[in-house]
Amino acid sequence: MRLFHLSDLHIGKQLHGYNLKDDQLVILEQIVLEATKLKPDVIMIAGDIYDKSVPSAEAVNIFDEFLTELSIIEPSIPILIIAGNHDSPERLEFANQILGKNNIYIAGMPPRNKEDYIKKITLTDEFGEVDFYLLPFMKPGYVRNVFEEPIDNYDEALRRIIERENIDYSRRNVLISHQFYTAGNKETVRSDSELISVGGIDNVDISAVDKFDYVALGHIHGPQQVGNEYVRYCGTPLKYSVSEKNHNKAILCVSIGEKNTPIELEKITLDPIRDVREIKGKLQDIIAAATKDNKDDFISVVLIDEDDSLYKPKDQLMDVYSHVLEVKVDNQRTRNMLEDADEVEKITDPFLAFEKFFTAMQSRVMTEDEKNIMIEIINNAKESE
């Protein structure tokens, strides 16, 4: 069975104020063309369909057209979609029953009550049946009514939700999930464009899902495996921050054969209409390097000129480059300023800043309960941005 693994479309996203509509339309059309050509047995979209929980009408129309184009491919391809942390589960599940009759299956919320279970779709290939479990983004609070006792961490919540399914692991099983997974002490590489929870409380160890034959993940923007070859983030289809400048964006095509045989992976490269690049050098050299092929890229510029009399460098750059994201200066003068400021303590983590403020005001350290409350407040604020 051949699967297309996609995630984190983030339709409606802007990059430093630039509207990405045209860029996203081109990439989505490439996905449709590849699906039309290769005819996968399943298309999985592992969350963060939209960039905002209340997407614009334009964003909704873009996704509607994308689904429509995929749905008319013959033979019909089942499309399995889950909600991510950026999505509104209720909005995403609109017309869910009608869509299901047209081979489009959407799971917006994880089980919330004792009678609820993970949405399961069973499909068949020449080797028999494959069970797909659609598990949207979940917080411990989402599943509080499923269990008798409270659960206060992500790892336990996800483990308990999966365990109660009583999955038959002698069958072939695929999990589609949108969470932050880690493999023991091995770091999962994150990007600046991702929402990162304070305090590291949102991670789930892959041991919770390692019995599945394939785990299709969303949430992390860089393509990577997490511990095992069959537990994978496919990454975003577009570069959504300068930190992703070296990513190679692609459709992840996964082939699952008979039970207990290794999966096969293929990356189908996606070609954006403009790249995201970081350029470091002197202003006039960077201006001179503009060509017909690169002048419309999204560029982050680091100037190394030692001349303090540079006049409106961003304006000069925008005369030749159409999408300048930011202009930073890295010369001896700025380095000296940073060295002079080393004596001033810099705290960029909002939780650590509040913790220091609390200690100064209250003349005591925060209790564990107070820390957990503050972490939850900060994470909720981040999600509403």
C-alpha positions in Angstrom: 0.0 0.0 0.0 1.4 3.4 -1.1 0.8 6.3 1.2 1.4 10.0 0.7 2.3 11.6 4.1 1.8 15.3 4.3 1.4 17.7 7.3 1.5 21.3 8.4 0.1 23.0 5.3 -0.5 26.2 7.4 -2.8 27.6 4.8 -3.2 31.3 5.4 0.3 31.8 6.9 2.3 34.9 6.4 6.1 35.2 6.4 7.3 38.4 7.9 4.1 40.1 6.6 4.2 38.6 3.1 1.1 36.8 2.0 2.0 33.2 1.0 -1.2 32.5 -1.0 0.5 32.2 -4.4 3.3 30.1 -2.9 0.9 27.7 -1.3 -1.3 27.4 -4.3 1.7 26.4 -6.4 2.8 23.8 -3.9 -0.7 22.4 -3.4 -1.1 22.1 -7.2 2.1 20.1 -7.4 0.8 17.7 -4.7 -2.4 17.2 -6.8 -0.3 16.6 -9.9 1.9 14.0 -8.1 -1.2 12.3 -6.7 -2.8 12.2 -10.2 0.4 10.7 -11.7 1.4 8.2 -9.0 -2.1 7.4 -7.7 -1.3 6.6 -4.1 -3.6 4.3 -2.2 -4.0 6.8 0.7 -3.3 10.5 1.3 -2.6 11.4 5.0 -2.5 15.0 6.2 -1.2 15.0 9.8 -2.6 18.3 11.1 -2.2 22.1 11.0 -4.2 22.4 7.9 -4.6 26.1 8.6 -2.3 28.6 10.3 -5.0 30.0 12.5 -7.9 28.4 14.5 -10.2 30.9 12.8 -8.9 30.8 9.2 -9.8 33.5 6.7 -12.3 32.9 3.9 -9.4 32.9 1.5 -7.6 30.1 3.4 -10.8 28.0 3.6 -11.4 28.4 -0.2 -7.8 27.3 -0.9 -8.2 24.1 1.1 -11.6 23.5 -0.3 -10.2 23.7 -3.9 -7.3 21.4 -2.9 -9.6 18.7 -1.5 -11.9 19.0 -4.5 -9.0 18.5 -6.9 -7.8 15.5 -5.0 -11.3 14.0 -4.7 -11.9 13.9 -8.4 -8.8 11.8 -9.2 -9.8 8.3 -10.5 -9.7 5.8 -9.0 -10.8 7.6 -5.8 -8.1 8.1 -3.2 -9.1 8.0 0.5 -7.9 11.2 2.2 -7.3 11.0 6.0 -7.0 14.3 7.9 -6.5 15.2 11.5 -6.5 18.5 13.3 -3.3 20.0 14.6 -2.8 22.5 17.4 -3.3 25.4 15.0 -6.7 24.1 13.8 -10.1 24.5 15.2 -11.4 21.0 15.6 -15.1 22.0 15.2 -14.4 24.0 12.1 -12.3 21.3 10.5 -15.0 18.7 11.1 -17.7 20.7 9.4 -19.6 18.5 6.9 -17.6 15.5 8.2 -20.4 13.0 7.5 -20.9 14.2 3.9 -17.1 14.2 3.3 -16.8 10.7 4.7 -19.3 9.4 2.0 -16.8 10.9 -0.5 -13.7 9.1 0.8 -12.5 12.1 2.9 -12.2 11.3 6.6 -11.5 14.0 9.2 -10.8 13.7 12.9 -11.0 17.0 14.7 -11.0 15.9 18.3 -9.5 13.0 20.3 -11.8 10.9 22.5 -13.4 13.3 25.0 -15.9 11.0 26.8 -15.9 7.3 27.9 -17.9 6.3 24.9 -15.6 7.9 22.4 -12.7 6.2 20.7 -10.0 7.1 18.2 -11.4 7.3 14.7 -10.4 4.2 12.7 -10.5 3.7 9.0 -9.8 0.2 7.6 -8.5 -0.1 4.0 -7.5 -3.1 1.9 -4.6 -3.9 -0.4 -3.3 -7.2 -1.9 -1.9 -8.2 1.5 -5.1 -7.7 3.4 -6.5 -5.0 5.7 -4.6 -2.0 7.1 -6.1 -0.1 10.1 -5.5 3.7 10.2 -6.0 5.4 13.5 -6.6 9.2 13.3 -5.5 10.9 16.5 -5.7 14.7 16.4 -3.6 17.0 18.6 -4.5 16.4 22.2 -3.8 18.0 25.6 -4.3 16.1 28.9 -7.3 18.3 29.6 -9.0 17.2 26.4 -9.4 13.6 27.7 -10.1 14.3 31.4 -13.6 12.9 31.1 -12.4 9.6 29.5 -10.7 8.4 32.7 -11.7 8.2 36.3 -8.6 9.8 37.6 -7.0 13.1 36.4 -4.1 13.0 33.9 -1.7 15.9 34.0 0.9 15.2 31.3 0.9 14.7 27.6 2.8 11.4 27.5 0.5 9.6 29.9 -2.6 11.0 28.3 -1.6 9.7 24.8 -0.5 6.3 26.2 -3.7 5.8 28.0 -5.8 6.8 25.0 -4.0 4.4 22.7 -4.0 1.5 25.3 -7.8 1.6 25.7 -8.2 0.9 22.0 -7.0 -2.7 22.5 -5.3 -2.6 19.1 -4.6 -5.9 17.4 -0.9 -5.5 16.6 -0.8 -8.7 14.6 -2.6 -6.7 12.0 -1.0 -3.8 10.0 -1.6 -0.5 11.8 -0.9 3.1 10.9 -1.2 6.0 13.4 -1.6 9.6 12.2 -0.8 11.9 15.1 0.0 15.6 15.6 2.2 15.9 18.8 5.8 16.6 19.8 7.4 13.2 19.9 10.9 12.4 21.2 13.1 9.3 21.3 14.6 9.1 24.8 17.3 11.7 25.2 17.8 12.2 21.5 16.8 15.7 20.4 14.0 16.3 17.9 15.1 19.2 15.7 12.6 22.1 15.8 12.2 25.3 13.7 11.5 28.9 14.6 8.1 28.7 12.9 6.8 26.1 15.3 4.8 26.8 18.5 7.1 25.6 21.3 5.6 24.9 24.7 7.3 26.3 27.7 8.8 23.9 30.2 9.1 20.9 27.8 5.8 19.6 29.1 4.3 18.6 25.7 6.7 15.8 24.6 5.6 12.2 24.1 8.2 9.4 24.0 7.9 7.2 20.9 7.7 4.1 23.1 4.0 5.0 23.3 3.5 4.3 19.6 6.4 1.9 18.6 4.1 -1.0 18.0 2.5 0.6 14.9 3.8 -0.3 11.5 4.0 3.3 10.5 3.5 6.5 12.5 2.7 9.6 10.3 3.5 12.7 12.3 2.8 16.3 12.1 3.8 19.3 14.2 7.6 19.5 13.5 8.5 21.4 10.4 11.7 19.7 9.5 11.5 16.2 7.9 13.1 13.6 10.2 12.6 10.2 11.7 12.1 10.0 15.5 14.1 7.1 16.8 12.7 4.4 14.5 12.7 4.5 10.7 8.9 4.0 10.7 8.2 7.0 13.0 8.4 10.1 10.9 7.7 13.8 10.5 7.3 14.6 6.9 7.9 18.3 7.4 6.1 21.3 5.9 5.6 21.5 2.1 7.0 25.1 2.2 9.7 26.9 4.2 7.9 28.9 6.8 10.9 30.5 8.6 14.5 31.5 7.9 15.6 28.6 10.2 14.2 26.2 7.5 16.5 27.6 4.8 18.4 24.4 4.4 15.3 22.1 4.4 14.5 20.0 1.3 10.7 20.1 1.2 9.0 17.1 -0.3 6.0 14.7 -0.2 6.9 11.7 1.8 5.8 8.6 -0.1 5.6 5.5 2.1 5.1 1.9 0.9 3.9 -0.7 3.3 4.1 -4.3 2.3 3.3 -7.5 4.2 3.3 -7.5 8.0 6.8 -7.4 9.6 8.5 -6.3 6.4 10.4 -3.0 6.3 8.7 0.1 4.9 10.0 1.8 1.8 10.4 5.5 1.7 10.6 7.9 -1.3 10.8 11.7 -1.2 9.0 13.6 -4.0 10.6 17.0 -4.2 8.4 20.1 -4.2 9.6 23.2 -6.1 8.4 26.5 -4.7 8.1 29.6 -6.8 10.6 31.3 -4.5 13.2 30.1 -2.1 14.0 31.3 1.5 17.6 32.3 1.8 20.0 33.9 4.2 22.7 36.2 2.7 25.7 37.5 4.6 28.0 40.0 3.1 28.6 43.7 2.3 25.6 45.7 1.1 26.9 46.5 -2.4 28.0 42.9 -2.9 24.6 41.6 -2.0 22.9 44.1 -4.3 25.2 43.2 -7.1 24.4 39.5 -6.6 20.7 40.0 -7.5 19.7 38.1 -10.6 16.5 37.5 -12.5 16.4 34.0 -11.0 16.9 35.0 -7.3 15.7 38.5 -6.9 12.2 37.4 -5.9 13.3 34.9 -3.2 12.5 35.6 0.5 15.8 36.8 1.8 17.2 37.5 5.3 20.2 39.7 5.1 23.2 40.0 7.5 25.4 43.0 6.6 29.0 43.0 7.6 29.9 46.5 6.4 32.1 48.4 8.9 31.0 51.7 7.5 28.6 53.3 10.0 27.2 55.6 7.4 25.1 53.1 5.6 22.0 54.9 4.4 18.7 53.0 4.6 20.1 49.6 3.7 16.7 47.9 3.6 15.4 50.4 1.1 18.5 49.9 -1.1 18.0 46.1 -0.9 14.3 46.4 -1.7 15.1 48.3 -4.9 16.5 45.0 -6.3 15.0 42.2 -4.1 11.2 42.0 -3.9 10.9 40.0 -0.7 13.3 41.2 2.0 12.3 39.6 5.3 14.8 41.3 7.6 18.1 43.1 7.7 20.6 42.6 10.5 24.1 44.1 11.0 27.1 42.0 12.2 30.2 44.2 12.3 32.8 45.2 14.9 30.7 48.0 16.2 27.6 45.7 16.9 29.9 43.1 18.4 31.4 45.6 20.8 27.9 46.7 21.8 27.0 43.1 22.5 30.1 42.6 24.6 29.3 45.8 26.6 25.8 44.4 27.2 27.1 41.1 28.5 26.9 42.3 32.0 23.1 42.7 31.6 21.3 39.5 32.1 19.1 38.6 29.2 16.2 36.2 29.7 14.2 35.3 26.6 12.2 32.5 28.1 8.9 34.1 29.4 8.6 31.5 32.1 12.2 32.1 33.4 11.5 35.9 33.3 8.4 35.5 35.3 10.0 33.1 37.8 12.8 35.7 38.4 10.3 38.5 38.8 8.2 36.4 41.2 11.2 35.6 43.4 12.2 39.3 43.5 8.7 40.4 44.5 7.8 37.6 46.9 11.2 36.9 48.4 10.6 33.1 47.8 10.8 30.6 45.1 7.7 29.4 43.3 6.0 26.1 44.3 5.6 23.3 41.8 1.9 24.1 41.6 2.5 27.8 40.9 5.1 26.8 38.2 2.7 24.5 36.5 -0.1 27.1 36.5 2.2 29.7 35.0 3.5 27.3 32.3 -0.1 26.6 31.3 -1.0 30.3 31.1 2.1 31.0 28.9 1.4 28.0 26.6 -2.3 29.0 26.2 -1.2 32.6 25.4 1.2 31.3 22.7 -1.5 29.1 21.1 -3.9 32.1 20.8 -1.3 34.2 19.0 
